[in-house]
Amino acid sequence: MNERKEPEIAIIGAGPIGCYTAQILAKEGLRTEIFEEHAEIGQPIACTGIVTKAIKELVDIRPEFLVNKLNSAEIFSQNTSIKLRLDEYVIDRYKFDNHLADLAKDNGAILWRKHKFLGFHEKEHNQQQQILVKDLESKKIIQKNPNIIIGADGPNSKVAEIINNNNNKNNLKTKTQFWIGKQGVFQGDFEKDCFQVHLGNICPGFFGWVVPENETTARIGIAIEGNKEKDRNSPIQIFDNFLRKIKKQGHEIEKEICSQAGLIPMFEPNKKLFEKINGRQYYIVGDAATQVKATTGGGLVPGLNCAKKLANSIINKTDYEKEINQENKELKMHLMLRKTLNKFSDKNFDELIKLLDQKRIKKILENNNRDSGIKLITKLAFSEPRLCRYGLKLL
Ligand SMILES: Cc1cc2nc3c(=O)[nH]c(=O)nc-3n(C[C@H](O)[C@H](O)[C@H](O)COP(=O)(O)OP(=O)(O)OC[C@H]3O[C@@H](n4cnc5c(N)ncnc54)[C@H](O)[C@@H]3O)c2cc1C
């Protein structure tokens, strides 16, 4: 093993983004510890695990966590649909997260399970902050003194809260909005290579999905805006209505194997991702930093991309917030599109799908993946100006 070098880094959260960041830092010889509150990596699962082929530039897709390869998507509005060719993967999140945790450890990172980050407290005399981690097995509180803390602690990030509270002093505090995702894994009768997306009032503010694992099992889910939950139907009602729609389409759905739920953070363009507090550097990345595509809720590819940039910015002592400028531009574009789509009625979605269902438009959609959204949207706008006019009219 390489000799460990300063600075000392504490990563909070052994999700995919924390472990990927740890892997790069530890490989460089930096002293890296990961603190994970759960006993088991990759549990509980709340993810559909669909990723574009852009993931291959970041993580080697291994047969041990690859569940299915998809070659098409069918997008439904209330009265019509369009089928597109594409090339995507469905992964097993439990095995994927464990693979990344193993890579982090193999490169020298130390992983502490059942260790919950609590925050920090100030020492009485020298004002130096110790971070507090609770060993959930012995119930002991451990004090640590790393130079750098990376919050990869998911949508309810404690580290993001520390950065945000510090910004509150400067009146820069932001408030994260969430979608609530509800998903079940069902046995039934499915088209193995094709996933479905259902737009419109069946799932207001987001969409419903059917992602096959194989011919007989699929991940079926919906998401709704968290803050609107009280005004609207509950996620359970929307989920039940969605299942009814899928069954009406002719899918045999026999039995729910398991049920999952989780939060999807909405990208916040003005969120502070780095703060120096009493000499210690705090960073956030992944869901903790809301690095999620607001169009689809996909957080794996953008989170891993930002994790790579964060690790490299620590190694090369560059500015993380500047390094991820391009990722931020992409995520802003997804947010703008989401806000536009959320103004669409069922009739608007029918019209949109008819506009997309032209040979040259389909070709653009099929040959450009949604992780390079700006390129995709620019090509679409030039090829079919009515798409632009349509969006602007609704905005
Ligand atoms: C229903 C649903 C479906 C989704 N489907 C997809 C999809 O198909 N494709 C896709 O790309 N994305 C999808 N996502 C989003 C994706 O799951 C996230 O973007 C991804 O998990 C983010 O990884 P992360 O490591 O940032 O956070 P997480 O995976 O949330 O990991 C954070 C880790 O931090 C730990 N932690 C939290 N607080 C503490 C603490 N105080 N101390 C110690 N440990 C702590 C947690 O236990 C957890 O292990 C979906 C999300 C949901 C909810």
The ligand as an SDF file (V2000), in Angstrom:
LIG
                    3D

 53 58  0  0  0  0  0  0  0  0999 V2000
  -36.9960    5.9790   -6.6000 C   0  0  0  0  0  0  0  0  0  0  0  0
  -35.6690    6.4390   -7.1580 C   0  0  0  0  0  0  0  0  0  0  0  0
  -35.2370    5.9950   -8.4000 C   0  0  0  0  0  0  0  0  0  0  0  0
  -34.0230    6.4190   -8.9250 C   0  0  0  0  0  0  0  0  0  0  0  0
  -33.6150    5.9410  -10.1350 N   0  0  0  0  0  0  0  0  0  0  0  0
  -32.4320    6.3180  -10.6600 C   0  0  0  0  0  0  0  0  0  0  0  0
  -31.9870    5.8020  -11.9060 C   0  0  0  0  0  0  0  0  0  0  0  0
  -32.6450    4.9690  -12.5290 O   0  0  0  0  0  0  0  0  0  0  0  0
  -30.8020    6.2360  -12.4050 N   0  0  0  0  0  0  0  0  0  0  0  0
  -30.0210    7.1520  -11.7310 C   0  0  0  0  0  0  0  0  0  0  0  0
  -28.9600    7.5410  -12.2490 O   0  0  0  0  0  0  0  0  0  0  0  0
  -30.4220    7.6530  -10.5450 N   0  0  0  0  0  0  0  0  0  0  0  0
  -31.5980    7.2650   -9.9780 C   0  0  0  0  0  0  0  0  0  0  0  0
  -31.9870    7.7340   -8.7590 N   0  0  0  0  0  0  0  0  0  0  0  0
  -31.0860    8.6690   -8.0680 C   0  0  0  0  0  0  0  0  0  0  0  0
  -29.9070    7.9230   -7.4510 C   0  0  0  0  0  0  0  0  0  0  0  0
  -30.3950    6.8820   -6.6310 O   0  0  0  0  0  0  0  0  0  0  0  0
  -29.0490    8.9020   -6.6260 C   0  0  0  0  0  0  0  0  0  0  0  0
  -28.7310   10.0000   -7.4420 O   0  0  0  0  0  0  0  0  0  0  0  0
  -27.7820    8.2360   -6.1020 C   0  0  0  0  0  0  0  0  0  0  0  0
  -28.0810    7.2220   -5.1760 O   0  0  0  0  0  0  0  0  0  0  0  0
  -26.9030    9.2840   -5.4120 C   0  0  0  0  0  0  0  0  0  0  0  0
  -25.8090    8.6690   -4.8100 O   0  0  0  0  0  0  0  0  0  0  0  0
  -25.1110    9.3490   -3.5310 P   0  0  0  0  0  0  0  0  0  0  0  0
  -23.9440    8.4940   -3.2060 O   0  0  0  0  0  0  0  0  0  0  0  0
  -24.9360   10.8120   -3.7780 O   0  0  0  0  0  0  0  0  0  0  0  0
  -26.2110    9.2640   -2.3700 O   0  0  0  0  0  0  0  0  0  0  0  0
  -26.8330    7.9860   -1.6740 P   0  0  0  0  0  0  0  0  0  0  0  0
  -26.9210    6.8520   -2.6120 O   0  0  0  0  0  0  0  0  0  0  0  0
  -28.0830    8.4740   -1.0250 O   0  0  0  0  0  0  0  0  0  0  0  0
  -25.7660    7.5950   -0.5520 O   0  0  0  0  0  0  0  0  0  0  0  0
  -25.5980    8.4040    0.5960 C   0  0  0  0  0  0  0  0  0  0  0  0
  -25.0050    7.5330    1.6990 C   0  0  0  0  0  0  0  0  0  0  0  0
  -24.7280    8.3700    2.8160 O   0  0  0  0  0  0  0  0  0  0  0  0
  -25.1050    7.6960    4.0100 C   0  0  0  0  0  0  0  0  0  0  0  0
  -25.3530    8.7230    5.0370 N   0  0  0  0  0  0  0  0  0  0  0  0
  -26.2990    9.6870    5.0430 C   0  0  0  0  0  0  0  0  0  0  0  0
  -26.1870   10.4510    6.1560 N   0  0  0  0  0  0  0  0  0  0  0  0
  -25.1330    9.9580    6.8460 C   0  0  0  0  0  0  0  0  0  0  0  0
  -24.5120   10.3320    8.0840 C   0  0  0  0  0  0  0  0  0  0  0  0
  -24.9480   11.3800    8.8140 N   0  0  0  0  0  0  0  0  0  0  0  0
  -23.4510    9.6000    8.5290 N   0  0  0  0  0  0  0  0  0  0  0  0
  -22.9800    8.5330    7.7980 C   0  0  0  0  0  0  0  0  0  0  0  0
  -23.5410    8.1410    6.6300 N   0  0  0  0  0  0  0  0  0  0  0  0
  -24.5940    8.8480    6.1600 C   0  0  0  0  0  0  0  0  0  0  0  0
  -26.3610    6.9450    3.5840 C   0  0  0  0  0  0  0  0  0  0  0  0
  -26.6330    5.8670    4.4620 O   0  0  0  0  0  0  0  0  0  0  0  0
  -25.9830    6.4610    2.1890 C   0  0  0  0  0  0  0  0  0  0  0  0
  -25.3210    5.2220    2.2030 O   0  0  0  0  0  0  0  0  0  0  0  0
  -33.2100    7.3340   -8.1970 C   0  0  0  0  0  0  0  0  0  0  0  0
  -33.6330    7.7900   -6.9390 C   0  0  0  0  0  0  0  0  0  0  0  0
  -34.8420    7.3430   -6.4170 C   0  0  0  0  0  0  0  0  0  0  0  0
  -35.2770    7.8340   -5.0650 C   0  0  0  0  0  0  0  0  0  0  0  0
  1  2  1  0
  2  3  1  0
  2 52  2  0
  3  4  2  0
  4  5  1  0
  4 50  1  0
  5  6  2  0
  6  7  1  0
  6 13  1  0
  7  8  2  0
  7  9  1  0
  9 10  1  0
 10 11  2  0
 10 12  1  0
 12 13  2  0
 13 14  1  0
 14 15  1  0
 14 50  1  0
 15 16  1  0
 16 17  1  0
 16 18  1  0
 18 19  1  0
 18 20  1  0
 20 21  1  0
 20 22  1  0
 22 23  1  0
 23 24  1  0
 24 25  2  0
 24 26  1  0
 24 27  1  0
 27 28  1  0
 28 29  2  0
 28 30  1  0
 28 31  1  0
 31 32  1  0
 32 33  1  0
 33 34  1  0
 33 48  1  0
 34 35  1  0
 35 36  1  0
 35 46  1  0
 36 37  1  0
 36 45  1  0
 37 38  2  0
 38 39  1  0
 39 40  1  0
 39 45  2  0
 40 41  1  0
 40 42  2  0
 42 43  1  0
 43 44  2  0
 44 45  1  0
 46 47  1  0
 46 48  1  0
 48 49  1  0
 50 51  2  0
 51 52  1  0
 52 53  1  0
M  END
$$$$
